[in-house]
Amino acid sequence: MDKLVYTAATGLRAHMQAQAAIANNMANASTTGFRADRVSFDRIILSDGTSQLSARAPTSEEVRDADRAPGAMQQTGRPLDVALGDRDTWLTVQGADGSEAYSRRGDFTVSESGTLQTGDGFLVMGASGPITLPPYESVSIGSDGSVSIVPQGDKSGQPQVIDRLKLVSSAGSDTVKGLDNLLHVRGGGTLPENLDGKVTAGALEGSNVNMTEALVDMIENQRSYELQANLLKEAKSMDESSASVMRLPG
């Protein structure tokens, strides 16, 4: 059997995975702070080292990183909404495993227990851990990330700072987007705190998915998938031709 079959099969699988990544980007075109997945295709180098130059080299697909371009900012007027202007500045949240992770999603809500969390349910981290708000009359977030409240029953109306958003910088660090749509330090670890980081209160950063580009990528990926499928048909035809030659009477 010609190795073209394996080349085409790995190509089909890679394009199916790429289609899933493109579909995920399109599904999150309206998700606050979402960063589009970036797909990379490459040849698989086998243990003998020959696949690098082989015409029958299998291929693979991998989501290598996320597009770091900022999304469009929109004003909401909601006191618990924040947007980050600098593309390298991220909000610190608590991941599902309890470790630090990073997000651009600033549509905060307050849980029943008083903890501040993002729109997708991750706890927002402050200087000493998850930010917890005591009962309050009003709440506001300053441009430096400081979280202030007017305590419940306080008639003076004077806000009190209770914590500060932990803003970090990803510049110069090896980071990767996880399946939870959060940014992580590759291999573990934490990002350095950005003491000069700024936020815009009463605004949200939208998804950076470009729907036109995503549609073009989907069409190109579909055409490439059809090409790989045609290679399978060609490999079958070649096999049948070889078998018919071997059946000729000597």
Sequence and secondary structure as in RCSB ss.txt:
>XXXX:A:sequence
MDKLVYTAATGLRAHMQAQAAIANNMANASTTGFRADRVSFDRIILSDGTSQLSARAPTSEEVRDADRAPGAMQQ
TGRPLDVALGDRDTWLTVQGADGSEAYSRRGDFTVSESGTLQTGDGFLVMGASGPITLPPYESVSIGSDGSVSIV
PQGDKSGQPQVIDRLKLVSSAGSDTVKGLDNLLHVRGGGTLPENLDGKVTAGALEGSNVNMTEALVDMIENQRSY
ELQANLLKEAKSMDESSASVMRLPG
>XXXX:A:secstr
  THHHHHHHHHHHHHHHHHHHHHHHHTTTSTT   EEEEEEE   TTS TTT TT  EEEEEEEE      EEE
   TTBEEE STTEEEEEE TTSSEEEE   B EE TTSBEE TTS EEEETTEE B  SEEEEEE TTSEEEEE
ETT SS   EEEEE  EEE TTS EEE TTS EEETTS    B TT  EEETEEE     HHHHHHHHHHHHHHH
HHHHHHHHHHHHHHHHHHHHHTS  
